[in-house]
Amino acid sequence: MVKYRVTIDKEACIGDGICISICPEVFEFNDEGKARIVEKYREEGKEYTGLIEATEDLENSLTQAEAMCPTQAIKLFKLE
């Protein structure tokens, strides 16, 4: 498995939802209609930063969500 830090730039997010449709295991809407990290993967309670040990399928979904974000609000950082 590959470890990733995932961040969402809340200010850049327009609530398009493509990330949620591609990768609902990691992304969800907040009360303002913007994307955030699901609680399971949040880093120390931060809504917009997550730490994920990704299987190959989850890694594919994450990279696709990052690539498809219309405002490039999602960033993946491979750890290790």
N, CA, C and O atoms as a Maestro MAE file, in Angstrom:
{
 s_m_m2io_version
 :::
 2.0.0
}

f_m_ct {
 s_m_title
 :::
 protein
 m_atom[320] {
  # First column is atom index #
  i_m_mmod_type
  r_m_x_coord
  r_m_y_coord
  r_m_z_coord
  i_m_residue_number
  s_m_chain_name
  s_m_pdb_residue_name
  s_m_pdb_atom_name
  i_m_atomic_number
  :::
  1 25 0.829 -1.188 0.000 1 A "MET " " N  " 7
  2 3 0.000 0.000 0.000 1 A "MET " " CA " 6
  3 2 0.874 1.252 0.000 1 A "MET " " C  " 6
  4 15 1.986 1.256 0.527 1 A "MET " " O  " 8
  5 25 0.352 2.288 -0.592 2 A "VAL " " N  " 7
  6 3 1.069 3.552 -0.695 2 A "VAL " " CA " 6
  7 2 0.420 4.560 0.255 2 A "VAL " " C  " 6
  8 15 -0.805 4.648 0.344 2 A "VAL " " O  " 8
  9 25 1.257 5.314 0.958 3 A "LYS " " N  " 7
  10 3 0.747 6.336 1.881 3 A "LYS " " CA " 6
  11 2 0.714 7.693 1.192 3 A "LYS " " C  " 6
  12 15 1.653 8.077 0.495 3 A "LYS " " O  " 8
  13 25 -0.391 8.412 1.402 4 A "TYR " " N  " 7
  14 3 -0.561 9.748 0.826 4 A "TYR " " CA " 6
  15 2 -1.027 10.729 1.885 4 A "TYR " " C  " 6
  16 15 -1.760 10.371 2.807 4 A "TYR " " O  " 8
  17 25 -0.595 11.961 1.743 5 A "ARG " " N  " 7
  18 3 -1.234 13.092 2.420 5 A "ARG " " CA " 6
  19 2 -2.087 13.741 1.338 5 A "ARG " " C  " 6
  20 15 -1.603 14.031 0.244 5 A "ARG " " O  " 8
  21 25 -3.338 13.963 1.646 6 A "VAL " " N  " 7
  22 3 -4.274 14.579 0.712 6 A "VAL " " CA " 6
  23 2 -4.711 15.908 1.309 6 A "VAL " " C  " 6
  24 15 -5.096 15.973 2.476 6 A "VAL " " O  " 8
  25 25 -4.651 16.961 0.514 7 A "THR " " N  " 7
  26 3 -5.120 18.257 0.983 7 A "THR " " CA " 6
  27 2 -6.156 18.814 0.018 7 A "THR " " C  " 6
  28 15 -6.124 18.554 -1.184 7 A "THR " " O  " 8
  29 25 -7.072 19.585 0.584 8 A "ILE " " N  " 7
  30 3 -8.073 20.289 -0.211 8 A "ILE " " CA " 6
  31 2 -7.946 21.771 0.124 8 A "ILE " " C  " 6
  32 15 -7.976 22.153 1.293 8 A "ILE " " O  " 8
  33 25 -7.806 22.593 -0.893 9 A "ASP " " N  " 7
  34 3 -7.801 24.041 -0.706 9 A "ASP " " CA " 6
  35 2 -9.261 24.491 -0.664 9 A "ASP " " C  " 6
  36 15 -9.913 24.616 -1.701 9 A "ASP " " O  " 8
  37 25 -9.759 24.729 0.533 10 A "LYS " " N  " 7
  38 3 -11.169 25.076 0.722 10 A "LYS " " CA " 6
  39 2 -11.559 26.322 -0.065 10 A "LYS " " C  " 6
  40 15 -12.665 26.398 -0.600 10 A "LYS " " O  " 8
  41 25 -10.669 27.281 -0.135 11 A "GLU " " N  " 7
  42 3 -10.969 28.523 -0.855 11 A "GLU " " CA " 6
  43 2 -11.083 28.287 -2.361 11 A "GLU " " C  " 6
  44 15 -11.874 28.945 -3.037 11 A "GLU " " O  " 8
  45 25 -10.299 27.357 -2.879 12 A "ALA " " N  " 7
  46 3 -10.328 27.073 -4.315 12 A "ALA " " CA " 6
  47 2 -11.498 26.166 -4.704 12 A "ALA " " C  " 6
  48 15 -11.948 26.191 -5.849 12 A "ALA " " O  " 8
  49 25 -11.988 25.369 -3.758 13 A "CYS " " N  " 7
  50 3 -13.067 24.417 -4.041 13 A "CYS " " CA " 6
  51 2 -14.349 25.162 -4.409 13 A "CYS " " C  " 6
  52 15 -14.757 26.102 -3.727 13 A "CYS " " O  " 8
  53 25 -14.977 24.720 -5.506 14 A "ILE " " N  " 7
  54 3 -16.239 25.331 -5.932 14 A "ILE " " CA " 6
  55 2 -17.434 24.400 -5.692 14 A "ILE " " C  " 6
  56 15 -18.556 24.710 -6.092 14 A "ILE " " O  " 8
  57 25 -17.187 23.265 -5.040 15 A "GLY " " N  " 7
  58 3 -18.274 22.346 -4.729 15 A "GLY " " CA " 6
  59 2 -18.805 21.593 -5.927 15 A "GLY " " C  " 6
  60 15 -19.964 21.176 -5.935 15 A "GLY " " O  " 8
  61 25 -17.977 21.412 -6.936 16 A "ASP " " N  " 7
  62 3 -18.352 20.694 -8.147 16 A "ASP " " CA " 6
  63 2 -18.789 19.258 -7.841 16 A "ASP " " C  " 6
  64 15 -19.721 18.742 -8.457 16 A "ASP " " O  " 8
  65 25 -18.105 18.617 -6.881 17 A "GLY " " N  " 7
  66 3 -18.483 17.271 -6.449 17 A "GLY " " CA " 6
  67 2 -17.899 16.124 -7.247 17 A "GLY " " C  " 6
  68 15 -18.186 14.963 -6.953 17 A "GLY " " O  " 8
  69 25 -17.087 16.419 -8.247 18 A "ILE " " N  " 7
  70 3 -16.508 15.338 -9.051 18 A "ILE " " CA " 6
  71 2 -15.642 14.431 -8.180 18 A "ILE " " C  " 6
  72 15 -15.616 13.218 -8.387 18 A "ILE " " O  " 8
  73 25 -14.936 15.003 -7.214 19 A "CYS " " N  " 7
  74 3 -14.088 14.190 -6.344 19 A "CYS " " CA " 6
  75 2 -14.933 13.223 -5.520 19 A "CYS " " C  " 6
  76 15 -14.534 12.082 -5.288 19 A "CYS " " O  " 8
  77 25 -16.091 13.680 -5.085 20 A "ILE " " N  " 7
  78 3 -16.973 12.846 -4.273 20 A "ILE " " CA " 6
  79 2 -17.572 11.729 -5.116 20 A "ILE " " C  " 6
  80 15 -17.728 10.606 -4.637 20 A "ILE " " O  " 8
  81 25 -17.905 12.025 -6.356 21 A "SER " " N  " 7
  82 3 -18.459 10.976 -7.216 21 A "SER " " CA " 6
  83 2 -17.389 9.949 -7.604 21 A "SER " " C  " 6
  84 15 -17.703 8.773 -7.786 21 A "SER " " O  " 8
  85 25 -16.140 10.380 -7.731 22 A "ILE " " N  " 7
  86 3 -15.047 9.476 -8.099 22 A "ILE " " CA " 6
  87 2 -14.546 8.694 -6.891 22 A "ILE " " C  " 6
  88 15 -14.241 7.507 -7.007 22 A "ILE " " O  " 8
  89 25 -14.459 9.340 -5.740 23 A "CYS " " N  " 7
  90 3 -13.812 8.746 -4.570 23 A "CYS " " CA " 6
  91 2 -14.581 9.065 -3.278 23 A "CYS " " C  " 6
  92 15 -14.082 9.797 -2.424 23 A "CYS " " O  " 8
  93 25 -15.804 8.511 -3.136 24 A "PRO " " N  " 7
  94 3 -16.603 8.803 -1.945 24 A "PRO " " CA " 6
  95 2 -16.019 8.216 -0.658 24 A "PRO " " C  " 6
  96 15 -16.439 8.587 0.439 24 A "PRO " " O  " 8
  97 25 -15.059 7.309 -0.786 25 A "GLU " " N  " 7
  98 3 -14.403 6.741 0.398 25 A "GLU " " CA " 6
  99 2 -13.592 7.800 1.132 25 A "GLU " " C  " 6
  100 15 -13.370 7.687 2.338 25 A "GLU " " O  " 8
  101 25 -13.140 8.846 0.403 26 A "VAL " " N  " 7
  102 3 -12.241 9.849 0.971 26 A "VAL " " CA " 6
  103 2 -12.882 11.237 1.050 26 A "VAL " " C  " 6
  104 15 -12.608 11.985 1.988 26 A "VAL " " O  " 8
  105 25 -13.722 11.588 0.091 27 A "PHE " " N  " 7
  106 3 -14.265 12.947 0.013 27 A "PHE " " CA " 6
  107 2 -15.759 12.978 0.309 27 A "PHE " " C  " 6
  108 15 -16.495 12.050 -0.027 27 A "PHE " " O  " 8
  109 25 -16.194 14.069 0.948 28 A "GLU " " N  " 7
  110 3 -17.610 14.312 1.216 28 A "GLU " " CA " 6
  111 2 -17.832 15.821 1.213 28 A "GLU " " C  " 6
  112 15 -16.879 16.600 1.251 28 A "GLU " " O  " 8
  113 25 -19.111 16.226 1.169 29 A "PHE " " N  " 7
  114 3 -19.439 17.647 1.234 29 A "PHE " " CA " 6
  115 2 -19.478 18.110 2.684 29 A "PHE " " C  " 6
  116 15 -19.888 17.365 3.574 29 A "PHE " " O  " 8
  117 25 -19.043 19.363 2.915 30 A "ASN " " N  " 7
  118 3 -19.236 19.983 4.232 30 A "ASN " " CA " 6
  119 2 -20.570 20.735 4.203 30 A "ASN " " C  " 6
  120 15 -21.301 20.657 3.216 30 A "ASN " " O  " 8
  121 25 -20.886 21.454 5.267 31 A "ASP " " N  " 7
  122 3 -22.163 22.168 5.357 31 A "ASP " " CA " 6
  123 2 -22.280 23.312 4.355 31 A "ASP " " C  " 6
  124 15 -23.381 23.786 4.075 31 A "ASP " " O  " 8
  125 25 -21.138 23.758 3.812 32 A "GLU " " N  " 7
  126 3 -21.139 24.853 2.832 32 A "GLU " " CA " 6
  127 2 -21.177 24.339 1.397 32 A "GLU " " C  " 6
  128 15 -21.144 25.127 0.452 32 A "GLU " " O  " 8
  129 25 -21.247 23.016 1.233 33 A "GLY " " N  " 7
  130 3 -21.278 22.436 -0.106 33 A "GLY " " CA " 6
  131 2 -19.910 22.322 -0.757 33 A "GLY " " C  " 6
  132 15 -19.809 22.204 -1.978 33 A "GLY " " O  " 8
  133 25 -18.853 22.358 0.055 34 A "LYS " " N  " 7
  134 3 -17.496 22.199 -0.456 34 A "LYS " " CA " 6
  135 2 -16.949 20.852 -0.003 34 A "LYS " " C  " 6
  136 15 -17.431 20.272 0.970 34 A "LYS " " O  " 8
  137 25 -15.950 20.363 -0.708 35 A "ALA " " N  " 7
  138 3 -15.377 19.059 -0.382 35 A "ALA " " CA " 6
  139 2 -14.516 19.123 0.872 35 A "ALA " " C  " 6
  140 15 -13.850 20.121 1.148 35 A "ALA " " O  " 8
  141 25 -14.551 18.023 1.623 36 A "ARG " " N  " 7
  142 3 -13.658 17.832 2.758 36 A "ARG " " CA " 6
  143 2 -13.315 16.345 2.837 36 A "ARG " " C  " 6
  144 15 -13.909 15.520 2.142 36 A "ARG " " O  " 8
  145 25 -12.355 16.021 3.689 37 A "ILE " " N  " 7
  146 3 -11.935 14.644 3.889 37 A "ILE " " CA " 6
  147 2 -12.910 13.978 4.868 37 A "ILE " " C  " 6
  148 15 -13.300 14.589 5.864 37 A "ILE " " O  " 8
  149 25 -13.303 12.736 4.591 38 A "VAL " " N  " 7
  150 3 -14.166 12.023 5.532 38 A "VAL " " CA " 6
  151 2 -13.419 11.831 6.845 38 A "VAL " " C  " 6
  152 15 -12.191 11.746 6.865 38 A "VAL " " O  " 8
  153 25 -14.158 11.763 7.926 39 A "GLU " " N  " 7
  154 3 -13.566 11.735 9.262 39 A "GLU " " CA " 6
  155 2 -12.547 10.611 9.442 39 A "GLU " " C  " 6
  156 15 -11.532 10.800 10.113 39 A "GLU " " O  " 8
  157 25 -12.802 9.465 8.860 40 A "LYS " " N  " 7
  158 3 -11.910 8.303 8.987 40 A "LYS " " CA " 6
  159 2 -10.467 8.615 8.602 40 A "LYS " " C  " 6
  160 15 -9.536 8.067 9.192 40 A "LYS " " O  " 8
  161 25 -10.275 9.487 7.624 41 A "TYR " " N  " 7
  162 3 -8.936 9.769 7.093 41 A "TYR " " CA " 6
  163 2 -8.369 11.133 7.490 41 A "TYR " " C  " 6
  164 15 -7.250 11.464 7.097 41 A "TYR " " O  " 8
  165 25 -9.104 11.918 8.248 42 A "ARG " " N  " 7
  166 3 -8.629 13.263 8.603 42 A "ARG " " CA " 6
  167 2 -7.360 13.204 9.450 42 A "ARG " " C  " 6
  168 15 -7.198 12.337 10.309 42 A "ARG " " O  " 8
  169 25 -6.480 14.140 9.185 43 A "GLU " " N  " 7
  170 3 -5.254 14.272 9.964 43 A "GLU " " CA " 6
  171 2 -5.547 15.134 11.191 43 A "GLU " " C  " 6
  172 15 -5.856 16.319 11.065 43 A "GLU " " O  " 8
  173 25 -5.449 14.542 12.362 44 A "GLU " " N  " 7
  174 3 -5.616 15.256 13.628 44 A "GLU " " CA " 6
  175 2 -6.835 16.174 13.632 44 A "GLU " " C  " 6
  176 15 -6.754 17.318 14.079 44 A "GLU " " O  " 8
  177 25 -7.952 15.677 13.139 45 A "GLY " " N  " 7
  178 3 -9.183 16.453 13.168 45 A "GLY " " CA " 6
  179 2 -9.291 17.554 12.133 45 A "GLY " " C  " 6
  180 15 -10.274 18.295 12.131 45 A "GLY " " O  " 8
  181 25 -8.319 17.683 11.260 46 A "LYS " " N  " 7
  182 3 -8.375 18.712 10.213 46 A "LYS " " CA " 6
  183 2 -9.313 18.241 9.106 46 A "LYS " " C  " 6
  184 15 -9.154 17.136 8.588 46 A "LYS " " O  " 8
  185 25 -10.276 19.060 8.747 47 A "GLU " " N  " 7
  186 3 -11.267 18.674 7.740 47 A "GLU " " CA " 6
  187 2 -10.703 18.594 6.324 47 A "GLU " " C  " 6
  188 15 -11.245 17.881 5.479 47 A "GLU " " O  " 8
  189 25 -9.624 19.316 6.063 48 A "TYR " " N  " 7
  190 3 -9.148 19.447 4.688 48 A "TYR " " CA " 6
  191 2 -7.773 18.826 4.452 48 A "TYR " " C  " 6
  192 15 -7.154 19.063 3.414 48 A "TYR " " O  " 8
  193 25 -7.297 18.037 5.407 49 A "THR " " N  " 7
  194 3 -6.034 17.323 5.265 49 A "THR " " CA " 6
  195 2 -6.241 15.897 5.752 49 A "THR " " C  " 6
  196 15 -6.796 15.671 6.827 49 A "THR " " O  " 8
  197 25 -5.789 14.940 4.954 50 A "GLY " " N  " 7
  198 3 -5.955 13.553 5.344 50 A "GLY " " CA " 6
  199 2 -4.703 12.741 5.114 50 A "GLY " " C  " 6
  200 15 -3.855 13.090 4.292 50 A "GLY " " O  " 8
  201 25 -4.598 11.642 5.859 51 A "LEU " " N  " 7
  202 3 -3.518 10.675 5.693 51 A "LEU " " CA " 6
  203 2 -4.156 9.347 5.313 51 A "LEU " " C  " 6
  204 15 -5.030 8.838 6.015 51 A "LEU " " O  " 8
  205 25 -3.709 8.800 4.201 52 A "ILE " " N  " 7
  206 3 -4.366 7.619 3.658 52 A "ILE " " CA " 6
  207 2 -3.336 6.579 3.251 52 A "ILE " " C  " 6
  208 15 -2.378 6.885 2.542 52 A "ILE " " O  " 8
  209 25 -3.541 5.336 3.707 53 A "GLU " " N  " 7
  210 3 -2.797 4.198 3.183 53 A "GLU " " CA " 6
  211 2 -3.685 3.605 2.107 53 A "GLU " " C  " 6
  212 15 -4.711 2.993 2.407 53 A "GLU " " O  " 8
  213 25 -3.298 3.784 0.872 54 A "ALA " " N  " 7
  214 3 -4.175 3.471 -0.250 54 A "ALA " " CA " 6
  215 2 -3.844 2.127 -0.895 54 A "ALA " " C  " 6
  216 15 -2.688 1.822 -1.189 54 A "ALA " " O  " 8
  217 25 -4.888 1.343 -1.101 55 A "THR " " N  " 7
  218 3 -4.777 0.166 -1.947 55 A "THR " " CA " 6
  219 2 -4.625 0.668 -3.381 55 A "THR " " C  " 6
  220 15 -4.753 1.865 -3.637 55 A "THR " " O  " 8
  221 25 -4.359 -0.219 -4.292 56 A "GLU " " N  " 7
  222 3 -4.196 0.192 -5.693 56 A "GLU " " CA " 6
  223 2 -5.473 0.843 -6.230 56 A "GLU " " C  " 6
  224 15 -5.403 1.851 -6.934 56 A "GLU " " O  " 8
  225 25 -6.632 0.278 -5.904 57 A "ASP " " N  " 7
  226 3 -7.900 0.851 -6.374 57 A "ASP " " CA " 6
  227 2 -8.140 2.232 -5.790 57 A "ASP " " C  " 6
  228 15 -8.555 3.149 -6.499 57 A "ASP " " O  " 8
  229 25 -7.878 2.380 -4.494 58 A "LEU " " N  " 7
  230 3 -8.079 3.686 -3.857 58 A "LEU " " CA " 6
  231 2 -7.075 4.701 -4.397 58 A "LEU " " C  " 6
  232 15 -7.417 5.867 -4.594 58 A "LEU " " O  " 8
  233 25 -5.850 4.269 -4.635 59 A "GLU " " N  " 7
  234 3 -4.839 5.158 -5.220 59 A "GLU " " CA " 6
  235 2 -5.294 5.651 -6.593 59 A "GLU " " C  " 6
  236 15 -5.137 6.828 -6.918 59 A "GLU " " O  " 8
  237 25 -5.851 4.757 -7.388 60 A "ASN " " N  " 7
  238 3 -6.349 5.149 -8.715 60 A "ASN " " CA " 6
  239 2 -7.476 6.170 -8.602 60 A "ASN " " C  " 6
  240 15 -7.523 7.136 -9.364 60 A "ASN " " O  " 8
  241 25 -8.386 5.955 -7.646 61 A "SER " " N  " 7
  242 3 -9.491 6.899 -7.441 61 A "SER " " CA " 6
  243 2 -8.983 8.261 -6.983 61 A "SER " " C  " 6
  244 15 -9.459 9.298 -7.444 61 A "SER " " O  " 8
  245 25 -8.012 8.250 -6.071 62 A "LEU " " N  " 7
  246 3 -7.450 9.513 -5.576 62 A "LEU " " CA " 6
  247 2 -6.765 10.300 -6.686 62 A "LEU " " C  " 6
  248 15 -6.967 11.508 -6.806 62 A "LEU " " O  " 8
  249 25 -5.960 9.625 -7.494 63 A "THR " " N  " 7
  250 3 -5.244 10.335 -8.560 63 A "THR " " CA " 6
  251 2 -6.223 10.854 -9.618 63 A "THR " " C  " 6
  252 15 -6.012 11.917 -10.201 63 A "THR " " O  " 8
  253 25 -7.282 10.100 -9.854 64 A "GLN " " N  " 7
  254 3 -8.292 10.563 -10.805 64 A "GLN " " CA " 6
  255 2 -9.042 11.770 -10.246 64 A "GLN " " C  " 6
  256 15 -9.316 12.722 -10.978 64 A "GLN " " O  " 8
  257 25 -9.376 11.739 -8.955 65 A "ALA " " N  " 7
  258 3 -10.066 12.882 -8.334 65 A "ALA " " CA " 6
  259 2 -9.192 14.127 -8.394 65 A "ALA " " C  " 6
  260 15 -9.684 15.217 -8.686 65 A "ALA " " O  " 8
  261 25 -7.899 13.972 -8.121 66 A "GLU " " N  " 7
  262 3 -6.980 15.108 -8.196 66 A "GLU " " CA " 6
  263 2 -6.938 15.660 -9.620 66 A "GLU " " C  " 6
  264 15 -6.995 16.873 -9.818 66 A "GLU " " O  " 8
  265 25 -6.839 14.783 -10.599 67 A "ALA " " N  " 7
  266 3 -6.736 15.210 -11.995 67 A "ALA " " CA " 6
  267 2 -8.016 15.859 -12.508 67 A "ALA " " C  " 6
  268 15 -7.957 16.769 -13.336 67 A "ALA " " O  " 8
  269 25 -9.167 15.405 -12.030 68 A "MET " " N  " 7
  270 3 -10.441 15.891 -12.548 68 A "MET " " CA " 6
  271 2 -10.966 17.138 -11.840 68 A "MET " " C  " 6
  272 15 -11.909 17.763 -12.324 68 A "MET " " O  " 8
  273 25 -10.380 17.507 -10.715 69 A "CYS " " N  " 7
  274 3 -10.848 18.692 -9.982 69 A "CYS " " CA " 6
  275 2 -10.723 19.928 -10.875 69 A "CYS " " C  " 6
  276 15 -9.623 20.249 -11.323 69 A "CYS " " O  " 8
  277 25 -11.837 20.629 -11.142 70 A "PRO " " N  " 7
  278 3 -11.783 21.748 -12.081 70 A "PRO " " CA " 6
  279 2 -10.962 22.942 -11.596 70 A "PRO " " C  " 6
  280 15 -10.516 23.754 -12.407 70 A "PRO " " O  " 8
  281 25 -10.759 23.056 -10.289 71 A "THR " " N  " 7
  282 3 -9.980 24.185 -9.771 71 A "THR " " CA " 6
  283 2 -8.639 23.744 -9.190 71 A "THR " " C  " 6
  284 15 -7.916 24.551 -8.605 71 A "THR " " O  " 8
  285 25 -8.311 22.471 -9.352 72 A "GLN " " N  " 7
  286 3 -7.059 21.902 -8.836 72 A "GLN " " CA " 6
  287 2 -6.914 22.140 -7.328 72 A "GLN " " C  " 6
  288 15 -5.819 22.406 -6.833 72 A "GLN " " O  " 8
  289 25 -8.040 22.038 -6.608 73 A "ALA " " N  " 7
  290 3 -8.044 22.252 -5.168 73 A "ALA " " CA " 6
  291 2 -7.477 21.045 -4.404 73 A "ALA " " C  " 6
  292 15 -7.060 21.172 -3.253 73 A "ALA " " O  " 8
  293 25 -7.468 19.884 -5.054 74 A "ILE " " N  " 7
  294 3 -6.991 18.657 -4.402 74 A "ILE " " CA " 6
  295 2 -5.534 18.423 -4.763 74 A "ILE " " C  " 6
  296 15 -5.146 18.484 -5.930 74 A "ILE " " O  " 8
  297 25 -4.738 18.154 -3.739 75 A "LYS " " N  " 7
  298 3 -3.317 17.850 -3.953 75 A "LYS " " CA " 6
  299 2 -2.974 16.554 -3.220 75 A "LYS " " C  " 6
  300 15 -3.337 16.364 -2.060 75 A "LYS " " O  " 8
  301 25 -2.279 15.679 -3.913 76 A "LEU " " N  " 7
  302 3 -1.794 14.436 -3.332 76 A "LEU " " CA " 6
  303 2 -0.290 14.525 -3.153 76 A "LEU " " C  " 6
  304 15 0.428 14.996 -4.035 76 A "LEU " " O  " 8
  305 25 0.177 14.066 -1.997 77 A "PHE " " N  " 7
  306 3 1.607 14.032 -1.710 77 A "PHE " " CA " 6
  307 2 1.949 12.621 -1.275 77 A "PHE " " C  " 6
  308 15 1.491 12.157 -0.231 77 A "PHE " " O  " 8
  309 25 2.754 11.941 -2.074 78 A "LYS " " N  " 7
  310 3 3.161 10.579 -1.744 78 A "LYS " " CA " 6
  311 2 4.167 10.630 -0.595 78 A "LYS " " C  " 6
  312 15 5.147 11.372 -0.655 78 A "LYS " " O  " 8
  313 25 3.924 9.847 0.439 79 A "LEU " " N  " 7
  314 3 4.808 9.787 1.592 79 A "LEU " " CA " 6
  315 2 5.668 8.532 1.499 79 A "LEU " " C  " 6
  316 15 5.269 7.541 0.887 79 A "LEU " " O  " 8
  317 25 6.843 8.580 2.106 80 A "GLU " " N  " 7
  318 3 7.816 7.478 2.145 80 A "GLU " " CA " 6
  319 2 8.507 7.274 0.827 80 A "GLU " " C  " 6
  320 15 9.351 6.386 0.703 80 A "GLU " " O  " 8
  :::
 }
 m_bond[319] {
  # First column is bond index #
  i_m_from
  i_m_to
  i_m_order
  :::
  1 1 2 1
  2 2 3 1
  3 3 4 2
  4 3 5 1
  5 5 6 1
  6 6 7 1
  7 7 8 2
  8 7 9 1
  9 9 10 1
  10 10 11 1
  11 11 12 2
  12 11 13 1
  13 13 14 1
  14 14 15 1
  15 15 16 2
  16 15 17 1
  17 17 18 1
  18 18 19 1
  19 19 20 2
  20 19 21 1
  21 21 22 1
  22 22 23 1
  23 23 24 2
  24 23 25 1
  25 25 26 1
  26 26 27 1
  27 27 28 2
  28 27 29 1
  29 29 30 1
  30 30 31 1
  31 31 32 2
  32 31 33 1
  33 33 34 1
  34 34 35 1
  35 35 36 2
  36 35 37 1
  37 37 38 1
  38 38 39 1
  39 39 40 2
  40 39 41 1
  41 41 42 1
  42 42 43 1
  43 43 44 2
  44 43 45 1
  45 45 46 1
  46 46 47 1
  47 47 48 2
  48 47 49 1
  49 49 50 1
  50 50 51 1
  51 51 52 2
  52 51 53 1
  53 53 54 1
  54 54 55 1
  55 55 56 2
  56 55 57 1
  57 57 58 1
  58 58 59 1
  59 59 60 2
  60 59 61 1
  61 61 62 1
  62 62 63 1
  63 63 64 2
  64 63 65 1
  65 65 66 1
  66 66 67 1
  67 67 68 2
  68 67 69 1
  69 69 70 1
  70 70 71 1
  71 71 72 2
  72 71 73 1
  73 73 74 1
  74 74 75 1
  75 75 76 2
  76 75 77 1
  77 77 78 1
  78 78 79 1
  79 79 80 2
  80 79 81 1
  81 81 82 1
  82 82 83 1
  83 83 84 2
  84 83 85 1
  85 85 86 1
  86 86 87 1
  87 87 88 2
  88 87 89 1
  89 89 90 1
  90 90 91 1
  91 91 92 2
  92 91 93 1
  93 93 94 1
  94 94 95 1
  95 95 96 2
  96 95 97 1
  97 97 98 1
  98 98 99 1
  99 99 100 2
  100 99 101 1
  101 101 102 1
  102 102 103 1
  103 103 104 2
  104 103 105 1
  105 105 106 1
  106 106 107 1
  107 107 108 2
  108 107 109 1
  109 109 110 1
  110 110 111 1
  111 111 112 2
  112 111 113 1
  113 113 114 1
  114 114 115 1
  115 115 116 2
  116 115 117 1
  117 117 118 1
  118 118 119 1
  119 119 120 2
  120 119 121 1
  121 121 122 1
  122 122 123 1
  123 123 124 2
  124 123 125 1
  125 125 126 1
  126 126 127 1
  127 127 128 2
  128 127 129 1
  129 129 130 1
  130 130 131 1
  131 131 132 2
  132 131 133 1
  133 133 134 1
  134 134 135 1
  135 135 136 2
  136 135 137 1
  137 137 138 1
  138 138 139 1
  139 139 140 2
  140 139 141 1
  141 141 142 1
  142 142 143 1
  143 143 144 2
  144 143 145 1
  145 145 146 1
  146 146 147 1
  147 147 148 2
  148 147 149 1
  149 149 150 1
  150 150 151 1
  151 151 152 2
  152 151 153 1
  153 153 154 1
  154 154 155 1
  155 155 156 2
  156 155 157 1
  157 157 158 1
  158 158 159 1
  159 159 160 2
  160 159 161 1
  161 161 162 1
  162 162 163 1
  163 163 164 2
  164 163 165 1
  165 165 166 1
  166 166 167 1
  167 167 168 2
  168 167 169 1
  169 169 170 1
  170 170 171 1
  171 171 172 2
  172 171 173 1
  173 173 174 1
  174 174 175 1
  175 175 176 2
  176 175 177 1
  177 177 178 1
  178 178 179 1
  179 179 180 2
  180 179 181 1
  181 181 182 1
  182 182 183 1
  183 183 184 2
  184 183 185 1
  185 185 186 1
  186 186 187 1
  187 187 188 2
  188 187 189 1
  189 189 190 1
  190 190 191 1
  191 191 192 2
  192 191 193 1
  193 193 194 1
  194 194 195 1
  195 195 196 2
  196 195 197 1
  197 197 198 1
  198 198 199 1
  199 199 200 2
  200 199 201 1
  201 201 202 1
  202 202 203 1
  203 203 204 2
  204 203 205 1
  205 205 206 1
  206 206 207 1
  207 207 208 2
  208 207 209 1
  209 209 210 1
  210 210 211 1
  211 211 212 2
  212 211 213 1
  213 213 214 1
  214 214 215 1
  215 215 216 2
  216 215 217 1
  217 217 218 1
  218 218 219 1
  219 219 220 2
  220 219 221 1
  221 221 222 1
  222 222 223 1
  223 223 224 2
  224 223 225 1
  225 225 226 1
  226 226 227 1
  227 227 228 2
  228 227 229 1
  229 229 230 1
  230 230 231 1
  231 231 232 2
  232 231 233 1
  233 233 234 1
  234 234 235 1
  235 235 236 2
  236 235 237 1
  237 237 238 1
  238 238 239 1
  239 239 240 2
  240 239 241 1
  241 241 242 1
  242 242 243 1
  243 243 244 2
  244 243 245 1
  245 245 246 1
  246 246 247 1
  247 247 248 2
  248 247 249 1
  249 249 250 1
  250 250 251 1
  251 251 252 2
  252 251 253 1
  253 253 254 1
  254 254 255 1
  255 255 256 2
  256 255 257 1
  257 257 258 1
  258 258 259 1
  259 259 260 2
  260 259 261 1
  261 261 262 1
  262 262 263 1
  263 263 264 2
  264 263 265 1
  265 265 266 1
  266 266 267 1
  267 267 268 2
  268 267 269 1
  269 269 270 1
  270 270 271 1
  271 271 272 2
  272 271 273 1
  273 273 274 1
  274 274 275 1
  275 275 276 2
  276 275 277 1
  277 277 278 1
  278 278 279 1
  279 279 280 2
  280 279 281 1
  281 281 282 1
  282 282 283 1
  283 283 284 2
  284 283 285 1
  285 285 286 1
  286 286 287 1
  287 287 288 2
  288 287 289 1
  289 289 290 1
  290 290 291 1
  291 291 292 2
  292 291 293 1
  293 293 294 1
  294 294 295 1
  295 295 296 2
  296 295 297 1
  297 297 298 1
  298 298 299 1
  299 299 300 2
  300 299 301 1
  301 301 302 1
  302 302 303 1
  303 303 304 2
  304 303 305 1
  305 305 306 1
  306 306 307 1
  307 307 308 2
  308 307 309 1
  309 309 310 1
  310 310 311 1
  311 311 312 2
  312 311 313 1
  313 313 314 1
  314 314 315 1
  315 315 316 2
  316 315 317 1
  317 317 318 1
  318 318 319 1
  319 319 320 2
  :::
 }
}
